[in-house]
Amino acid sequence: LHSALPTYNASPPARCTVSTVDRHWQTSRRVLHMHVNGLGMPHFLRRIRGGGGDRPAVERVCVVGSGNWGSTVARIIGQNTEKLGKPFDVKVKMWVYEEEVEGRKLSEIINTQHENVKYLPGVKLPSNVIAVPDLAEAATAATILVFALPHQFLPRLLPTIQSARDPSAIAVSLIKGMSTDSQGNLVRISQQIADGLPGCDVSVLMGANVADEVARGDFCEATIGYSSRGNAEILKMLFEQPTFQLRLIPDCVGVEMYGTLKNVIALGAGFVDGLGFGTNTKAAIMRIGMHEMLRFGETFFPGSMKDTILESCGVADLITTCFGGRNRKCAEQFARGERDWRQIEESMLGGQKLQGVSTIEHVHKMLRDNDAVARFPLLDLIYKISNNLCEPDEIVRSASLCYQAA
């Protein structure tokens, strides 16, 4: 996309305002829209899949998930498909796990009020975002699948999606978590999706993206990790806005791994907050945590790119989550005396799921299985505190040991 649209890459003026950015973006969009509609199709829309072959004439989007983040990205996608038109179908289907809110079905509320009153209250969704409670109907003939839901739901959803999707469908995972296979081995969520959707190319999108801030239009960045550049460029077209900028990185593994591990380090930051320590202490935990994230990648995913941690999916997401994310908030409450994660989740998250606690379980098992616990003292401490094997203040008392190991 950058090579096709040189105006987008132009250096911004010395006094770059939001309106200036918007003008650059709108110019690039107009050029791209002209290409897409037949006035000189750019090479990247012809060279789409790694194995060759053209994309379908119409791209039909299905967002799998309608929580806080799922509704936010559906809003972005709906706005963009309305503006762009071809090759995208204007209508965006969003699968909704049906539940009742004040006596009404959530899908009915979304389709009539154009607002997810439970998970994204106060934010209007475009009228072309259609809430669909039947997964098979939502995924029928979909050519782009956007996964934005807790990973625990995937095993029972993927067979239905596989039966309904278009054979040429590509996917992007926005899920920050890890799972295990039947042998207990650690599995990345994007790999789990790829295994459940044979032949489907799966990218990942991660970044410093607190959903409520993205929904209200605050400027932010995200990272797309890809194996097929052509598919990633389609996803960039689908997601990018003046206030939601994307960078493409040929490192699916690194983007996903860093975007996931930061939830664990955020638990440590929350423990520090709950104990009443200040930003110096939190900064130390974050630095040690980032070092262990890098070490984890080098140890278990040697093919990942070290520099990926400098992208939005890495250091930026770590900073955001350690100061404003749900994992930090819940860990703060844990350190203050409420030691039941399920109760904390139910009382503080309004139906959303806490990913850091399940992730550290999977990560620590991998460390134990590979006799590597001693090399990751902070991850080990967070695991022990999370499982009530030691007191939260141990994270500060043992910080010097973490420092020496890092």
NUMARSE-617543 format. One record per atom (N, C-alpha, C): residue in three letters; x, y, z. Coordinates in steps of 0.001 Angstrom, whole numbers, plus 500000, padded with zeros to 6 digits. Example, Ala and Ser with C-alpha at 12.3 -4.5 7.8 and 13.67 -1.06 7.14 Angstrom:
<baros>
ALA513190494310507800;ALA512300495500507800;ALA513200496700507800;SER512850497750507080;SER513670498940507140;SER512900500030507870;
</baros>
This chain:
<baros>
LEU500838498793500000;LEU500000500000500000;LEU500866501247500000;HIS501946501218500816;HIS502804502395500883;HIS503455502681499531;SER503906501614498856;SER504545501841497560;SER503533502297496518;ALA502296501852496650;ALA501271502228495676;ALA500754503636495899;LEU500868504124497134;LEU500316505432497477;LEU501401506327498070;PRO502262506894497235;PRO503379507696497749;PRO502932508897498561;THR501740509446498292;THR501299510605499074;THR501141510235500539;TYR500805508980500812;TYR500620508551502194;TYR501941508553502944;ASN503027508233502196;ASN504339508146502817;ASN505044509485502922;ALA504468510517502329;ALA505132511812502322;ALA505368512295503743;SER506508512920503957;SER506808513435505287;SER505796514501505673;PRO505270514419506912;PRO504283515411507319;PRO504933516770507491;PRO504139517824507362;PRO504691519159507565;PRO505135519342509011;ALA505931520361509225;ALA506490520595510562;ALA505393520730511603;ARG504290521389511254;ARG503167521539512183;ARG502036520657511658;CYS502094519381512058;CYS501140518402511557;CYS499944518325512490;THR498769518660511982;THR497558518625512791;THR496713517428512389;VAL495674517153513180;VAL494772516056512842;VAL494135516299511484;SER493773517571511199;SER493154517865509918;SER494130517619508770;THR495418517896509006;THR496426517630507982;THR496526516140507716;VAL496591515343508800;VAL496644513896508650;VAL495423513403507894;ASP494265513954508231;ASP493027513526507585;ASP493053513830506097;ARG493601514987505711;ARG493664515332504287;ARG494557514351503539;HIS495739514029504147;HIS496626513050503520;HIS495915511715503356;TRP495228511305504407;TRP494537510008504403;TRP493426509993503364;GLN492625511055503301;GLN491522511092502347;GLN492037511084500914;THR493162511780500673;THR493752511763499341;THR494158510349498957;SER494825509650499897;SER495258508287499632;SER494065507382499401;ARG493003507574500191;ARG491802506758500033;ARG491167506971498654;ARG491127508235498207;ARG490522508517496896;ARG491316507845495782;VAL492664507926495899;VAL493507507270494890;VAL493268505773494905;LEU493221505187496115;LEU493015503753496241;LEU491641503352495711;HIS490619504137496039;HIS489265503834495577;HIS489203503875494055;MET489921504815493439;MET489954504914491981;MET490575503653491390;HIS491671503175492016;HIS492324501965491525;HIS491397500765491650;VAL490777500638492816;VAL489944499476493090;VAL488770499399492123;ASN488254500534491709;ASN487086500559490841;ASN487443500516489353;GLY488648500057489070;GLY488960499725487694;GLY489819500725486962;LEU490163501848487577;LEU490964502854486873;LEU492442502645487165;GLY492936501474486792;GLY494343501188487021;GLY494522500355488270;MET494150499078488236;MET494238498220489411;MET495689498087489850;PRO496040498472491089;PRO497417498384491535;PRO497864496942491663;HIS499177496745491575;HIS499702495387491535;HIS499355494584492783;PHE499247495241493955;PHE499048494449495169;PHE497648493864495254;LEU496669494442494512;LEU495337493830494518;LEU495238492683493514;ARG496223492572492620;ARG496264491412491731;ARG497096490301492352;ARG498119490680493129;ARG499022489709493731;ARG498614489546495202;ILE497560488742495436;ILE496955488723496744;ILE497471487590497607;ARG497330486377497187;ARG497650485265498065;ARG499048484748497775;GLY499671484163498827;GLY501019483676498675;GLY501143482673497539;GLY500100481837497336;GLY500151480833496286;GLY499637481339494953;GLY499334482599494844;GLY498825483154493599;GLY497313483084493533;GLY496722483644492505;GLY495268483642492348;GLY494669484941492814;ASP493545485299492202;ASP492897486561492521;ASP491936486396493675;ARG491666487497494357;ARG490649487517495399;ARG489267487562494737;PRO488217487236495492;PRO486862487350494945;PRO486555488792494543;ALA485584488955493644;ALA485217490293493184;ALA484671491139494324;VAL484026490490495300;VAL483463491188496460;VAL483998490548497731;GLU484530491373498628;GLU485016490900499929;GLU483896491080500953;ARG483457489981501545;ARG482387490002502547;ARG482984489759503928;VAL482742490672504849;VAL483391490652506159;VAL482457490096507218;CYS483001489213508044;CYS482304488723509228;CYS483192488969510440;VAL482690489713511412;VAL483396489924512679;VAL482877488883513665;VAL483766488023514118;VAL483381486964515048;VAL483647487468516468;GLY482612487971517100;GLY482736488555518431;GLY482095489923518478;SER481415490206519579;SER480700491484519680;SER480856492102521059;GLY481970491810521715;GLY482242492443522993;GLY482754493854522806;ASN483475494349523790;ASN484016495699523758;ASN484900495926522536;TRP485851495046522312;TRP486798495189521202;TRP486156494777519887;GLY485371493707519889;GLY484704493285518662;GLY483782494355518113;SER483026495007518984;SER482118496076518545;SER482896497286518043;THR484033497558518686;THR484866498690518265;THR485414498478516864;VAL485953497291516590;VAL486513497051515257;VAL485407496931514214;ALA484232496419514604;ALA483108496380513662;ALA482715497796513264;ARG482792498709514207;ARG482491500112513914;ARG483475500678512893;ILE484763500419513098;ILE485788500890512169;ILE485574500296510786;ILE485376498987510737;ILE485216498296509458;ILE483956498782508745;GLY482866498945509505;GLY481632499435508898;GLY481792500810508284;GLN482483501695508990;GLN482733503033508448;GLN483564502959507171;ASN484572502087507170;ASN485456502010506004;ASN484780501365504800;THR483998500300505016;THR483341499676503860;THR482318500616503239;GLU481706501453504064;GLU480764502452503523;GLU481495503459502643;LYS482666503886503063;LYS483425504889502307;LYS484056504295501050;LEU484598503078501178;LEU485374502504500094;LEU484528501865499011;GLY483446501169499414;GLY482713500400498422;GLY483586499269497902;LYS483571499032496588;LYS484349497937496013;LYS485816498043496423;PRO486438496893496747;PRO485943495522496577;PRO485140495000497764;PHE484816495857498720;PHE484153495397499937;PHE482637495499499824;ASP481958494450500292;ASP480515494531500499;ASP480288495529501630;VAL479391496458501431;VAL479142497490502438;VAL478670496876503756;LYS477864495829503663;LYS477305495213504868;LYS478362494420505620;VAL478443494636506930;VAL479380493921507792;VAL478578493114508807;LYS478729491811508756;LYS478028490954509713;LYS478876490787510977;MET478247490935512119;MET478928490770513403;MET478210489679514208;TRP478918488573514451;TRP478301487499515222;TRP478162487917516681;VAL476945487765517211;VAL476636488153518581;VAL476246486919519375;TYR476926486692520484;TYR476486485668521420;TYR475229486207522093;GLU474107485607521733;GLU472833486192522145;GLU472633486158523659;GLU472202487270524198;GLU471845487391525608;GLU470808488498525738;GLU470165488511526861;GLU469123489507527076;GLU469646490655527927;VAL469270491856527532;VAL469615493075528268;VAL468306493807528543;GLU467952493865529804;GLU466695494506530221;GLU465497493969529437;GLY465469492654529304;GLY464323492000528684;GLY464312491969527174;ARG465347492499526531;ARG465432492497525063;ARG466674491759524599;LYS466585491140523416;LYS467743490461522852;LYS468796491495522454;LEU470063491170522775;LEU471143492106522474;LEU471242492365520973;SER471078491325520154;SER471166491516518697;SER470074492460518194;GLU468897492358518783;GLU467794493244518395;GLU468101494694518762;ILE468681494889519941;ILE469044496251520363;ILE470072496842519413;ILE471094496046519078;ILE472153496541518194;ILE471583496914516831;ASN470693496097516299;ASN470159496331514948;ASN469111497438514881;THR468538497792516014;THR467532498871516008;THR468096500184516541;GLN468908500103517614;GLN469484501310518211;GLN470884501603517686;HIS471474500628516993;HIS472841500771516461;HIS473823501112517581;GLU473718500356518653;GLU474595500545519811;GLU474650499236520589;ASN475865498826520975;ASN476005497676521859;ASN475935498204523287;VAL474735498239523833;VAL474501498920525103;VAL475173498210526274;LYS475531496930526092;LYS476178496205527188;LYS477691496349527160;TYR478291496190526007;TYR479754496133525941;TYR480420497389525391;LEU479663498237524685;LEU480234499491524180;LEU479169500584524271;PRO478691500866525477;PRO477594501831525632;PRO478024503247525260;GLY477085503987524678;GLY477341505376524342;GLY478040505594523024;VAL478341504524522289;VAL479036504633521001;VAL478131504089519907;LYS477827504903518923;LYS476951504487517838;LYS477722503644516820;LEU477091502567516388;LEU477639501723515338;LEU477011502118514005;PRO477740502003512915;PRO477148502306511608;PRO475967501372511341;SER474999501860510608;SER473802501061510331;SER474101499861509449;ASN475252499858508766;ASN475605498710507922;ASN476268497585508704;VAL476474497758510011;VAL476945496669510876;VAL475712495925511373;ILE475594494666510974;ILE474405493872511266;ILE474746492807512303;ALA474073492833513444;ALA474266491826514485;ALA473525490551514090;VAL474251489436514081;VAL473671488152513668;VAL473939487126514772;PRO472915486623515447;PRO473132485668516533;PRO473426484247516065;ASP473131483938514818;ASP473407482607514271;ASP474777482627513588;LEU475729481845514121;LEU477104481897513615;LEU477198481453512163;ALA476499480388511820;ALA476548479905510442;ALA476055480971509463;GLU474996481659509826;GLU474473482732508973;GLU475474483884508870;ALA476097484220509991;ALA477056485334509980;ALA478268485029509113;ALA478705483767509130;ALA479939483396508422;ALA479698482918507001;THR478446482766506591;THR478148482245505254;THR478757483126504168;ALA479583482487503328;ALA480224483141502177;ALA481186484256502584;ALA481577484326503858;ALA482523485365504294;ALA483887485134503660;THR484488486204503161;THR485834486117502581;THR486891486720503493;ILE486452487492504492;ILE487368488028505504;ILE486745487771506870;LEU487447487019507705;LEU486978486684509049;LEU487834487426510061;VAL487175488201510910;VAL487870488997511926;VAL487516488411513286;PHE488503487841513974;PHE488264487178515252;PHE488587488129516399;ALA487565488434517206;ALA487744489355518338;ALA486846488889519482;LEU487265487815520112;LEU486487487245521217;LEU487429486433522096;PRO487030486078523313;PRO487898485255524159;PRO488226483926523480;HIS489495483524523550;HIS489935482347522802;HIS489280481063523287;GLN488738481062524495;GLN488113479860525030;GLN486923479402524176;PHE486319480318523419;PHE485154479973522600;PHE485528479317521270;LEU486777479440520855;LEU487143479034519498;LEU486885477561519172;PRO487247476607520031;PRO487098475200519632;PRO485693474831519177;ARG484669475385519797;ARG483314475009519399;ARG482783475873518252;LEU483450476991517942;LEU482989477863516864;LEU483611477534515519;LEU484869477103515518;LEU485605476946514261;LEU484969475938513297;PRO484450474787513758;PRO483824473872512793;PRO482652474505512032;THR481844475294512723;THR480718475966512058;THR481212476979511035;ILE482228477746511413;ILE482781478744510489;ILE483390478063509272;GLN484097476967509495;GLN484726476248508394;GLN483691475773507373;SER482545475329507849;SER481495474848506953;SER480826475980506182;ALA480814477186506758;ALA480047478282506162;ALA480874479244505323;ARG482146479366505593;ARG482959480416504972;ARG483185480169503495;ASP483593481244502814;ASP484024481122501427;ASP485351480367501386;PRO485556479489500398;PRO486819478734500335;PRO488054479612500244;SER487903480834499718;SER489066481724499567;SER489265482638500771;ALA488519482416501842;ALA488539483340502979;ALA489931483471503599;ILE490228484682504025;ILE491406484952504843;ILE490898485387506218;ALA491781485366507203;ALA491361485687508564;ALA492400486559509233;VAL491956487283510261;VAL492864488055511099;VAL492417487880512543;SER493366487555513403;SER493070487364514820;SER493460488608515605;LEU492512489103516390;LEU492759490217517301;LEU492770489713518749;ILE492916488402518909;ILE492811487754520221;ILE494183487697520881;LYS494276488246522081;LYS495531488241522831;LYS495455487164523908;GLY495993486015523586;GLY495967484902524517;GLY496720483727523933;MET496785482643524682;MET497408481414524219;MET496532480243524623;SER496717479124523932;SER495963477928524247;SER496918476743524294;THR496388475560524531;THR497198474338524529;THR496519473296523658;ASP497337472417523082;ASP496772471331522283;ASP496465470135523175;SER496062469032522575;SER495654467859523346;SER496801467261524142;GLN498047467544523739;GLN499213467072524486;GLN499699468085525520;GLY499006469208525622;GLY499393470218526595;GLY500444471186526101;ASN500768471142524806;ASN501772472044524258;ASN501150473413523979;LEU501951474461524159;LEU501485475823523938;LEU501196476051522463;VAL500036476650522175;VAL499626476912520797;VAL499205478369520682;ARG499740479077519676;ARG499297480440519413;ARG497865480413518885;ILE497099481435519205;ILE495700481471518802;ILE495565481495517286;SER496436482222516602;SER496351482264515141;SER496592480880514544;GLN497466480096515182;GLN497703478731514712;GLN496484477855514971;GLN495830478069516122;GLN494605477333516428;GLN493526477631515383;ILE493418478901514994;ILE492449479277513956;ILE492818478634512623;ALA494102478697512268;ALA494545478107511003;ALA494302476602510974;ASP494510475931512099;ASP494267474484512168;ASP492778474168512008;GLY491934475059512538;GLY490496474842512451;GLY489887475256511127;LEU490642476062510352;LEU490168476536509046;LEU491222476189507993;PRO491365474929507637;PRO492433474510506720;PRO492441475321505427;GLY493630475748505032;GLY493791476523503805;GLY493547478002503960;CYS493188478449505161;CYS492898479868505404;CYS494154480570505917;ASP494581481602505222;ASP495728482390505687;ASP495289483271506856;VAL496034483206507970;VAL495652483925509182;VAL496731484939509556;SER496359486208509566;SER497230487278510058;SER496843487602511501;VAL497606488488512132;VAL497264488929513482;VAL497332490455513534;LEU496465491044514348;LEU496474492498514554;LEU496536492749516052;MET497610493376516495;MET497818493669517914;MET498328495099518047;GLY498102495710519209;GLY498642497041519414;GLY498164497657520710;ALA498616498866520946;ALA498233499631522137;ALA496850500208521893;ASN495837499378522087;ASN494479499727521669;ASN493468499443522774;VAL493315500363523701;VAL492227500266524666;VAL490945500574523903;ALA490014499631523916;ALA488858499698523022;ALA488065500992523162;ASP487798501419524384;ASP486987502628524576;ASP487658503852523951;GLU488978503927524028;GLU489700505058523449;GLU489670504998521922;VAL489813503795521369;VAL489728503641519915;VAL488334504028519434;ALA487310503583520172;ALA485920503845519769;ALA485587505328519755;ARG486201506092520649;ARG485890507527520664;ARG486797508337519737;GLY487683507638519017;GLY488461508299517978;GLY489796508854518407;ASP490314508448519578;ASP491651508874519983;ASP492681508272519028;PHE493714509028518716;PHE494744508531517797;PHE495489507361518426;CYS495717506318517631;CYS496504505174518106;CYS497074504422516909;GLU497910503450517225;GLU498545502618516212;GLU498266501151516513;ALA498453500312515504;ALA498411498870515696;ALA499362498233514686;THR499634496958514902;THR500569496221514059;THR499866495016513466;ILE500015494822512170;ILE499544493597511530;ILE500747492708511249;GLY500740491518511832;GLY501760490522511525;GLY501211489595510453;TYR502003489331509422;TYR501466488596508276;TYR502465487575507759;SER501924486614506998;SER502760485720506199;SER502549485992504720;SER501378486555504369;SER501097486967502985;SER500954488491502942;ARG501888489139502277;ARG501865490601502208;ARG500589491094501519;GLY500178490405500452;GLY498985490841499738;GLY497751490829500617;ASN497587489770501389;ASN496443489695502294;ASN496520490771503368;ALA497723491025503872;ALA497891492064504888;ALA497513493433504349;GLU497798493688503080;GLU497451494981502495;GLU495938495151502367;ILE495224494056502099;ILE493762494120502087;ILE493248494457503483;LEU493819493816504502;LEU493396494070505886;LEU493715495507506298;LYS494839496010505850;LYS495198497398506152;LYS494156498359505567;MET493741498074504323;MET492703498877503694;MET491411498841504502;LEU491104497654505019;LEU489841497441505733;LEU489810498150507085;PHE490955498196507769;PHE490992498696509146;PHE491462500148509280;GLU492345500602508418;GLU493037501859508699;GLU492133503077508568;GLN492321504008509498;GLN491646505301509514;GLN492666506365509927;PRO492319507640509789;PRO493274508685510187;PRO493730508550511633;THR492856508065512500;THR493201507942513921;THR493506506510514319;PHE493557505590513347;PHE493889504191513632;PHE494872503729512566;GLN496143503986512826;GLN497193503744511845;GLN497816502363512040;LEU498162501728510921;LEU498659500353510942;LEU500030500247510297;ARG500862499397510882;ARG502135499032510261;ARG502121497535509998;LEU502664497136508844;LEU502696495735508441;LEU504073495149508723;ILE504099494022509429;ILE505350493378509829;ILE505298491908509426;PRO506301491400508703;PRO506280489989508281;PRO506694489056509425;ASP505972489152510535;ASP506331488399511746;ASP505077488096512559;CYS504266487176512050;CYS503039486801512764;CYS503348486353514184;VAL504385485538514322;VAL504706484946515623;VAL505072486028516630;GLY505980486931516259;GLY506417487964517187;GLY505301488918517565;VAL504512489362516583;VAL503412490289516863;VAL502433489666517852;GLU502087488412517615;GLU501116487733518490;GLU501705487456519867;MET502947487004519906;MET503572486649521179;MET503702487863522099;TYR504216488982521572;TYR504379490169522406;TYR503020490749522818;GLY502062490723521876;GLY500735491217522204;GLY500055490397523281;THR500464489145523418;THR499891488250524425;THR500619488351525756;LEU501945488315525728;LEU502730488306526969;LEU502573489592527769;LYS502284490684527101;LYS502160491941527845;LYS501023491883528851;ASN500000491038528608;ASN498912490886529582;ASN499415490291530890;VAL500429489429530797;VAL501017488835532000;VAL501809489882532776;ILE502619490659532067;ILE503403491697532740;ILE502473492736533363;ALA501327492980532739;ALA500357493928533288;ALA499812493456534630;LEU499731492140534840;LEU499348491636536166;LEU500365492097537207;GLY501642491985536855;GLY502687492449537776;GLY502571493926538064;ALA502270494721537025;ALA502081496164537219;ALA500897496436538132;GLY499839495651537978;GLY498671495818538837;GLY498960495455540281;PHE499756494418540507;PHE500155494072541878;PHE500890495244542522;VAL501791495853541750;VAL502547497009542248;VAL501595498144542624;ASP500609498415541778;ASP499641499476542074;ASP498820499144543320;GLY498401497896543430;GLY497594497502544575;GLY498344497584545890;LEU499661497433545818;LEU500493497527547018;LEU500828498972547377;GLY500472499909546505;GLY500673501320546798;GLY502009501885546371;PHE502764501164545559;PHE504042501683545087;PHE503825502626543901;GLY504854503400543581;GLY504722504426542555;GLY505238503999541199;THR505418505005540338;THR505789504734538951;THR507221504228538803;ASN508111504584539721;ASN509473504045539638;ASN509453502526539707;THR508706502001540693;THR508627500558540871;THR507952499904539673;LYS506861500516539224;LYS506160499946538067;LYS507055499950536829;ALA507800501028536621;ALA508693501105535463;ALA509748500001535503;ALA510260499697536700;ALA511253498628536838;ALA510645497279536460;ILE509436497027536949;ILE508765495761536623;ILE508503495672535113;MET508104496783534514;MET507844496787533076;MET509123496522532282;ARG510234497132532707;ARG511494496921531980;ARG511943495470532084;ILE511897494925533293;ILE512273493522533473;ILE511339492631532672;GLY510050492996532689;GLY509076492216531934;GLY509344492235530446;MET509694493387529906;MET509989493469528480;MET511208492623528138;HIS512191492605529037;HIS513379491785528801;HIS512996490305528771;GLU512126489891529681;GLU511720488482529696;GLU510841488142528495;MET510073489101528011;MET509315488883526773;MET510261488597525612;LEU511319489398525506;LEU512316489172524456;LEU512982487812524617;ARG513345487478525846;ARG514007486194526108;ARG513075485029525775;PHE511798485193526087;PHE510827484143525781;PHE510770483899524267;GLY510746484986523504;GLY510736484845522054;GLY511989484163521534;GLU513142484565522033;GLU514404483971521588;GLU514477482494521947;THR513898482126523088;THR513990480751523581;THR513015479820522876;PHE511772480251522744;PHE510729479351522261;PHE510253479638520846;PHE510504480836520351;PHE510093481192518989;PHE511267481864518280;PRO512332481096518024;PRO513563481698517473;PRO513372482335516106;GLY512291482001515412;GLY512051482613514106;GLY511444483999514188;SER511032484431515384;SER510433485757515524;SER511498486843515412;MET511077488039515013;MET512000489153514818;MET512120489962516111;LYS513348490152516564;LYS513576490854517825;LYS513047492284517783;ASP513186492953516645;ASP512772494354516542;ASP511258494534516623;THR510505493454516494;THR509047493564516559;THR508588494142517889;ILE509378493935518929;ILE508979494444520248;ILE508949495972520264;LEU509593496622519306;LEU509576498086519237;LEU508319498622518552;GLU507503497728518008;GLU506276498142517338;GLU505150498360518353;SER503999498786517851;SER502868499044518737;SER502454497793519502;CYS502592496619518864;CYS502223495363519515;CYS503144495015520674;GLY504294495679520772;GLY505260495362521805;GLY505308496394522911;VAL506285497302522821;VAL506506498246523918;VAL505312499172524126;ALA504671499615523050;ALA503530500529523214;ALA502360499832523900;ASP502073498601523483;ASP500984497849524108;ASP501309497539525567;LEU502569497270525852;LEU502985497011527238;LEU502730498240528112;ILE503112499410527625;ILE502905500646528389;ILE501413500882528628;THR500628500807527561;THR499194501062527681;THR498528500108528660;THR498850498821528532;THR498193497816529369;THR498617497925530824;CYS499866498299531054;CYS500355498401532432;CYS499836499655533138;PHE499257500572532386;PHE498682501768533011;PHE497161501831532884;GLY496582501212531840;GLY495155501405531645;GLY494336500186531316;GLY494946498986531253;GLY494209497815530802;GLY493460497087531911;ARG492600496179531492;ARG491770495431532446;ARG492603494468533300;ASN493701493921532742;ASN494532493013533522;ASN495185493755534692;ARG495671494957534422;ARG496261495763535493;ARG495217496103536552;LYS494037496507536112;LYS492982496918537029;LYS492567495768537956;CYS492401494586537385;CYS491981493434538181;CYS493099492969539112;ALA494355493038538639;ALA495481492635539492;ALA495649493593540668;GLU495342494854540463;GLU495384495819541569;GLU494389495415542657;GLN493186495033542238;GLN492174494590543196;GLN492611493312543913;PHE493246492423543178;PHE493762491173543761;PHE494768491472544868;ALA495693492395544595;ALA496730492724545571;ALA496158493422546801;ARG495012494041546643;ARG494382494731547771;ARG493591493786548681;GLY493499492511548299;GLY492885491565549218;GLY491844490637548643;GLU491287490941547469;GLU490303490055546847;GLU491050489003546029;ARG491110487767546510;ARG491997486763545906;ARG491281485749545019;ASP490077486034544621;ASP489331485131543750;ASP489184485791542371;TRP489942485281541374;TRP489947485900540051;TRP488565485883539400;ARG487840484799539586;ARG486513484721538979;ARG485588485801539525;GLN485668486003540832;GLN484831487025541457;GLN485237488424540995;ILE486541488647540886;ILE487034489942540403;ILE486550490192538984;GLU486657489173538136;GLU486232489290536739;GLU484752489631536640;GLU483940488935537438;GLU482495489163537390;GLU482108490542537900;SER482821491020538927;SER482433492293539542;SER482990493513538812;MET484094493338538066;MET484768494490537483;MET484703494579535963;LEU484433493476535282;LEU484579493478533823;LEU483259493425533064;GLY482144493313533756;GLY480849493384533083;GLY480666492391531967;GLY481141491153532175;GLY480970490117531161;GLY482182489909530274;GLN483161490796530323;GLN484385490612529561;GLN485281489598530279;LYS486292489095529568;LYS487154488069530115;LYS488550488610530399;LEU489170488038531429;LEU490525488408531828;LEU491491487417531188;GLN492389487900530327;GLN493254487000529574;GLN494593486720530251;GLY495094487660531057;GLY496426487498531619;GLY496576486293532514;VAL495537485989533303;VAL495624484879534264;VAL495691483541533543;SER494859483347532518;SER494919482089531771;SER496222481986530983;THR496714483122530488;THR497960483106529711;THR499142482688530561;ILE499243483193531789;ILE500394482830532632;ILE500355481352532992;GLU499167480761533063;GLU499080479312533305;GLU499743478556532158;HIS499400478921530925;HIS499976478245529761;HIS501476478510529657;VAL501874479760529886;VAL503286480128529769;VAL504119479388530810;HIS503639479352532056;HIS504424478711533118;HIS504557477213532879;LYS503526476593532328;LYS503632475169532002;LYS504722474946530965;MET504794475847529994;MET505839475735528980;MET507223475886529611;LEU507348476809530564;LEU508631476982531253;LEU508993475728532036;ARG508025475154532744;ARG508294473941533530;ARG508669472776532619;ASP507927472621531537;ASP508184471492530630;ASP509559471569529991;ASN510091472781529875;ASN511398472957529234;ASN512494473292530237;ASP512206473079531527;ASP513181473323532588;ASP513792474725532466;ALA512904475727532255;ALA513371477092531995;ALA512849478099533015;VAL512239477632534095;VAL511629478549535063;VAL512652479530535626;ALA513835479051535934;ALA514855479895536571;ALA515289481045535676;ARG515105480921534378;ARG515522481977533457;ARG514479483089533332;PHE513306482875533945;PHE512215483846533836;PHE511641484134535225;PRO512446484766536095;PRO512016484944537486;PRO510774485816537654;LEU510592486829536809;LEU509404487662536950;LEU508152486902536536;LEU508209486190535425;LEU507066485385535011;LEU506728484344536074;ASP507765483772536687;ASP507551482792537754;ASP506865483436538963;LEU507296484631539320;LEU506684485340540448;LEU505222485673540180;ILE504952486152538990;ILE503569486502538643;ILE502688485262538691;TYR503216484137538209;TYR502471482877538284;TYR502171482505539738;LYS503174482580540600;LYS502989482184542001;LYS502005483104542719;ILE502124484400542490;ILE501194485341543131;ILE499774485103542630;SER499629484912541325;SER498298484714540739;SER497613483472541285;ASN498401482472541670;ASN497850481226542178;ASN497909481133543705;ASN498111482295544353;ASN498139482364545817;ASN499203481461546431;LEU500314481307545712;LEU501434480533546232;LEU502417481407546996;CYS502280482702546854;CYS503043483655547665;CYS502281484970547692;GLU502671485864548571;GLU501976487139548733;GLU502356488114547619;PRO501446489026547267;PRO501742489987546196;PRO502997490819546445;ASP503294491138547716;ASP504466491983547957;ASP505777491267547658;GLU505702489984547360;GLU506911489253546971;GLU507457489786545651;ILE506604490382544844;ILE507073490903543564;ILE508051492051543764;VAL507918492774544871;VAL508844493858545178;VAL510046493328545951;ARG509790492437546913;ARG510901491887547705;ARG511887491122546829;SER511362490464545782;SER512236489651544934;SER512651490365543651;ALA512339491653543576;ALA512654492389542348;ALA514147492394542056;SER514970492413543084;SER516423492433542865;SER516884491145542190;LEU516255490007542513;LEU516602488755541855;LEU516224488783540389;CYS515043489357540113;CYS514620489516538723;CYS515598490409537977;TYR516054491472538668;TYR516976492427538057;TYR518287491735537670;GLN518802490893538577;GLN520062490196538307;GLN519909489225537151;ALA518747488531537109;ALA518524487568536034;ALA518362488263534683;ALA517810489485534708;ALA517572490201533462;ALA518800490952533002;
</baros>
